[in-house]
């Protein structure tokens, strides 16, 4: 290497080693801690309007593979406190339920991310057949471009067939995720990517500044 080319090569090498000179990279996803746990006698599900909104957001009507369908894990964003489908049933069957608690979620700036698994230990079918499974999940969040990105990891220790998973009780966790001005959620699980809209339905959105709502807004005449 000549004396003239050495300073140039050294400068190029120095630039390559300086952080930030490699281009913009997505920050490392941060672990999110759950704020509550729940256990219910059915697979958790969104209400009808929210399901339709999620399907439209993912393109699920045109592409069924765009919607997550797993026998042993359920996950979705909850953008308002009443988004979960109300599952009615005999009180005797629900007396041991611990319902999802969203009281720690500030829906003005956050949404709840629900992750649930079947609880094999509470399933008669599992116990009678000798099946056993323990589930582990973790949630990490990042904010690339125009969306919230959730990195979901799930693993299972033991075996559980789909029918047993369907009939088992379900237990899960609620994770608080900051919106940071985004209206789109991308969930990555293994090699799959799922997209959801985070817009709050108009019926649940707060009234605009200065707009009256409720009985007081009615015309007295």
Secondary structure, 3 states (H helix, E strand, C coil): CCHHHHHHHHHHHHHHHCCCCCCCCCCCCEECCEEEEEEECCCCCECHHHHHHHHHHHCCCCCHHHCCCCCCCEEEEECCCCCECCCCCCHHHHCCCECCCCCCCCCCCEEEEEEEEEEHHHCHHHHHHCCEEEEEEEEEEECCCCCEEEEEEEEEEEECCHHHHHHCEEEEEEEEEECCCCCEEEEEECCEEEEEECCCCCCCCCCCCCCCCCHHHCCCC
